[in-house]
Amino acid sequence: MSETVVPIPSGSVPEGAPAWSSADAALWAEAGPASWARAVWSVPALLAAVVWVIAEAPVPPCTDAAPCGPDWVGLAEVGLSAGLLYWLVRLPELVWGAAPVLAGVVVWVEVPDAEGAYLAANLAVLAALAFGWAGARERVAARSRQRGLAERAAGTRHPLPEPLGPLSRGRLALGAGLVLCAVAVGAVLPALSGVRADERRAERATRITAEVVDPGEETVVRAGERRLNVETGYPEDYPVGSTVTVLEDGDWRRLASEPYDAFDWQLLLLVTGLPGLSLLTAGVLARRRAGALRRAPVPALRVLEHVDGRGVTWVHAADDTSRRAPLFGCPTVAAAPPDDGPVTNVEHVVDQRPVLDRRLHEAVLFGAPYDGGELVVVTTDRDGYPVVTHTVRPVRAHRSGGWSWWRSTAAKGFELAP
């Protein structure tokens, strides 16, 4: 059922800006990523494969020939696996590089000596990585397709409306990402320094062959007539009666099979490096998209929009007066206060709680919409005054495998919008 649309003043519509019709909107929706490329499939696949690998991974004992030192390769595997579980959802651009790197580590380090179930688990990881990489590629390609279709539908380009003000999305993420990445890099330096200091001391230490008398975190060993206490992180590897090599230099003492373990620094590297890289990448992408939008002129399309109960702006084709098919959602804020009239689609009542204007409004999109993109929107407030707004979070489109599914789902009601 059609409803009355709040009109936008003609002076706020750029001359020659076309209406985005339902036919063009259907093509735009169909150009979105295929349903198989959604993270809802790739993330569980990778998670299941990684859990399988962890369950099947052999745990060799610490020996003099194969000491249990800092495992930088294992750290890279853990970090990339954990990061990919998030990047598959939000940052497909990082998946392009991270998935091949992790696959290369698995192929060169894990697969050659793997057997049986452990080999099968590693092959499952490789398959999940290939599937996730293909999905990320499809999602990024879909953004390009949708951007191209929107630009063709708009035809000509127009300058951005005024007053606009700065487009600041991404600055906070960029700053936080830089700080966290700096902390992560800083964690590597003491870790490497500790490893090198331990190696130097081990080179000049005396090697003593001893027998384990009492295993534990403070393992008691006997070397001739001497009984020594040696700290160990893996007491289960040294049963009573087993022979170990103790390195001793003055009051410094450790097992030859257990060099300095930089676990604390490695953990700090993980907990700061992964979010730091994610925030840094998200910030760079947001700033780049804001910069592209700032480089006017940009495509402009006449559309309809309404605000839901959460304050999210939903955009419709210009002829979708029944709200049957919202194209995408994006939280927006007023770019700058207008000369007169309210500044947003919000009217404050006596108790200061905002009441959203949920009527359907005419609007103009500036910028080509695509999943994750940045837009400027000219719309009207409750009293019909023009308001310039811009996105404060990325555009999020409906997920669909085709126009017919998208239209039928949207027709069931706005509450089904993501």
FENZIWO-V505884 format. One record per backbone hydrogen bond with DSSP energy under -0.5 kcal/mol. CO is the residue of the C=O (numbers start at 1). NH is the residue of the N-H. E is the energy in kcal/mol with one decimal. If there is no record, write none. Layout:
# FENZIWO-V505884
co = [CO & CO]
nh = [NH & NH]
e = [E & E]
This chain:
# FENZIWO-V505884
co = [5 & 6 & 9 & 10 & 12 & 14 & 18 & 19 & 20 & 21 & 22 & 23 & 24 & 25 & 26 & 27 & 29 & 34 & 35 & 38 & 38 & 39 & 41 & 42 & 43 & 44 & 45 & 46 & 47 & 48 & 49 & 50 & 51 & 52 & 53 & 58 & 66 & 67 & 70 & 71 & 72 & 73 & 74 & 75 & 76 & 77 & 78 & 79 & 80 & 81 & 82 & 83 & 83 & 84 & 86 & 86 & 87 & 91 & 91 & 92 & 93 & 94 & 94 & 95 & 97 & 98 & 99 & 100 & 101 & 102 & 103 & 104 & 105 & 105 & 106 & 106 & 107 & 110 & 111 & 115 & 115 & 116 & 117 & 118 & 119 & 120 & 121 & 122 & 123 & 124 & 125 & 126 & 127 & 128 & 129 & 130 & 131 & 132 & 133 & 134 & 135 & 136 & 137 & 138 & 139 & 140 & 141 & 142 & 143 & 144 & 145 & 146 & 147 & 148 & 149 & 150 & 151 & 154 & 156 & 158 & 166 & 168 & 170 & 171 & 172 & 173 & 174 & 175 & 176 & 177 & 178 & 179 & 180 & 181 & 182 & 183 & 184 & 185 & 185 & 186 & 187 & 188 & 189 & 190 & 191 & 192 & 193 & 194 & 195 & 196 & 197 & 198 & 199 & 200 & 201 & 206 & 206 & 208 & 208 & 210 & 211 & 212 & 214 & 217 & 217 & 219 & 219 & 220 & 220 & 221 & 221 & 222 & 222 & 223 & 226 & 228 & 228 & 230 & 234 & 235 & 239 & 242 & 244 & 244 & 245 & 246 & 247 & 248 & 249 & 252 & 254 & 255 & 257 & 260 & 260 & 262 & 263 & 264 & 265 & 266 & 267 & 268 & 269 & 270 & 272 & 273 & 274 & 275 & 276 & 277 & 278 & 279 & 280 & 281 & 282 & 283 & 284 & 285 & 286 & 287 & 288 & 289 & 290 & 291 & 294 & 298 & 299 & 301 & 302 & 303 & 304 & 305 & 306 & 308 & 311 & 312 & 313 & 314 & 315 & 315 & 316 & 317 & 319 & 320 & 321 & 327 & 328 & 329 & 330 & 331 & 331 & 333 & 344 & 345 & 347 & 349 & 353 & 354 & 355 & 356 & 357 & 360 & 361 & 363 & 364 & 365 & 365 & 366 & 367 & 370 & 373 & 375 & 376 & 377 & 377 & 378 & 379 & 381 & 385 & 387 & 387 & 388 & 388 & 389 & 390 & 395 & 396 & 398 & 402 & 403 & 404 & 405 & 406 & 407 & 408 & 409 & 410 & 413 & 414]
nh = [7 & 362 & 12 & 13 & 14 & 17 & 302 & 21 & 318 & 25 & 26 & 27 & 28 & 29 & 30 & 31 & 32 & 37 & 38 & 41 & 42 & 43 & 45 & 46 & 47 & 48 & 49 & 50 & 51 & 52 & 53 & 54 & 55 & 56 & 57 & 60 & 63 & 69 & 72 & 75 & 76 & 77 & 78 & 79 & 80 & 81 & 82 & 83 & 84 & 85 & 86 & 86 & 87 & 88 & 89 & 90 & 91 & 94 & 95 & 96 & 97 & 97 & 98 & 99 & 101 & 102 & 103 & 104 & 105 & 106 & 107 & 108 & 109 & 110 & 110 & 111 & 112 & 114 & 114 & 118 & 119 & 120 & 121 & 122 & 123 & 124 & 125 & 126 & 127 & 128 & 129 & 130 & 131 & 132 & 133 & 134 & 135 & 136 & 137 & 138 & 139 & 140 & 141 & 142 & 143 & 144 & 145 & 146 & 147 & 148 & 149 & 150 & 151 & 152 & 153 & 154 & 155 & 156 & 300 & 298 & 168 & 171 & 174 & 175 & 176 & 177 & 178 & 179 & 180 & 181 & 182 & 183 & 184 & 185 & 186 & 187 & 188 & 188 & 189 & 190 & 191 & 192 & 193 & 194 & 195 & 196 & 197 & 198 & 199 & 200 & 201 & 202 & 203 & 204 & 205 & 208 & 248 & 210 & 246 & 244 & 222 & 241 & 220 & 219 & 232 & 221 & 230 & 213 & 214 & 223 & 228 & 211 & 224 & 226 & 223 & 221 & 230 & 219 & 237 & 238 & 242 & 212 & 210 & 246 & 256 & 208 & 254 & 206 & 252 & 249 & 247 & 258 & 68 & 70 & 262 & 266 & 267 & 268 & 269 & 270 & 271 & 272 & 273 & 274 & 276 & 277 & 278 & 279 & 280 & 281 & 282 & 283 & 284 & 285 & 286 & 287 & 288 & 289 & 290 & 291 & 292 & 293 & 294 & 295 & 296 & 158 & 367 & 365 & 20 & 363 & 316 & 361 & 314 & 311 & 332 & 308 & 330 & 306 & 327 & 328 & 304 & 320 & 321 & 323 & 3 & 398 & 315 & 396 & 313 & 392 & 393 & 390 & 382 & 357 & 355 & 352 & 349 & 356 & 347 & 358 & 307 & 6 & 305 & 303 & 378 & 301 & 367 & 376 & 369 & 373 & 395 & 391 & 366 & 379 & 389 & 364 & 387 & 384 & 381 & 379 & 389 & 335 & 336 & 377 & 333 & 372 & 329 & 400 & 406 & 407 & 408 & 409 & 410 & 411 & 412 & 412 & 413 & 416 & 417]
e = [-0.6 & -2.7 & -2.1 & -1.4 & -0.6 & -2.0 & -2.9 & -1.0 & -2.8 & -2.5 & -2.2 & -1.6 & -2.2 & -2.5 & -2.4 & -1.4 & -1.5 & -1.5 & -1.3 & -1.8 & -1.3 & -2.3 & -1.5 & -2.3 & -2.8 & -2.7 & -1.9 & -2.7 & -2.4 & -2.1 & -2.2 & -2.5 & -2.2 & -1.9 & -1.6 & -0.6 & -1.5 & -1.3 & -1.0 & -1.8 & -2.2 & -2.2 & -2.7 & -2.9 & -2.6 & -2.2 & -2.7 & -2.7 & -2.5 & -1.3 & -0.8 & -0.9 & -3.1 & -2.5 & -1.2 & -2.3 & -1.0 & -1.3 & -1.0 & -1.2 & -0.5 & -0.5 & -2.7 & -2.1 & -1.4 & -2.6 & -2.5 & -2.4 & -2.1 & -2.4 & -2.5 & -2.4 & -2.6 & -0.8 & -1.0 & -2.6 & -0.6 & -0.5 & -1.3 & -1.3 & -0.9 & -2.1 & -2.4 & -2.0 & -2.3 & -2.0 & -1.9 & -2.1 & -2.3 & -2.5 & -2.6 & -2.3 & -2.4 & -2.7 & -2.7 & -2.3 & -2.2 & -2.5 & -2.4 & -2.2 & -2.2 & -2.3 & -2.4 & -2.3 & -1.6 & -1.6 & -2.3 & -2.9 & -2.4 & -2.3 & -2.3 & -2.4 & -2.1 & -2.2 & -2.4 & -2.0 & -1.8 & -1.2 & -0.6 & -3.0 & -0.8 & -2.0 & -2.4 & -2.5 & -2.7 & -2.6 & -2.1 & -2.0 & -2.5 & -2.5 & -2.1 & -2.1 & -2.4 & -2.6 & -2.3 & -1.6 & -1.0 & -0.6 & -1.1 & -1.0 & -1.1 & -2.6 & -2.4 & -2.6 & -2.0 & -2.4 & -2.5 & -2.2 & -2.2 & -2.3 & -2.0 & -2.3 & -1.8 & -1.1 & -0.7 & -0.5 & -2.2 & -0.5 & -3.6 & -2.7 & -2.7 & -2.6 & -2.6 & -0.7 & -2.0 & -0.6 & -2.9 & -3.2 & -2.0 & -0.5 & -2.6 & -2.3 & -0.6 & -2.0 & -2.6 & -2.6 & -0.5 & -2.0 & -1.9 & -1.7 & -2.1 & -2.8 & -3.0 & -0.5 & -3.0 & -3.1 & -2.0 & -3.1 & -1.9 & -2.8 & -3.4 & -1.5 & -2.8 & -0.7 & -0.6 & -2.7 & -2.9 & -2.1 & -2.3 & -2.1 & -2.7 & -1.4 & -2.5 & -2.0 & -1.8 & -2.8 & -2.2 & -3.0 & -2.6 & -2.4 & -2.6 & -2.8 & -2.4 & -2.7 & -2.4 & -2.6 & -2.5 & -2.4 & -2.5 & -2.5 & -2.2 & -2.0 & -2.0 & -1.2 & -2.5 & -3.1 & -3.0 & -3.3 & -2.8 & -2.3 & -3.5 & -3.2 & -3.3 & -1.8 & -0.6 & -2.3 & -2.3 & -2.1 & -3.6 & -0.8 & -1.9 & -1.8 & -1.4 & -1.3 & -1.2 & -1.6 & -2.4 & -2.5 & -1.2 & -2.4 & -0.8 & -2.1 & -0.5 & -2.4 & -1.5 & -1.9 & -1.1 & -0.6 & -2.0 & -1.0 & -0.6 & -3.1 & -2.7 & -2.6 & -2.4 & -1.9 & -0.5 & -2.1 & -0.6 & -2.6 & -1.4 & -2.0 & -3.0 & -0.6 & -3.2 & -2.1 & -2.9 & -1.7 & -2.0 & -2.6 & -0.6 & -3.3 & -0.7 & -2.6 & -2.0 & -3.2 & -2.4 & -0.5 & -2.2 & -2.9 & -2.4 & -2.4 & -2.4 & -1.8 & -0.5 & -1.4 & -1.4 & -1.4 & -2.8]
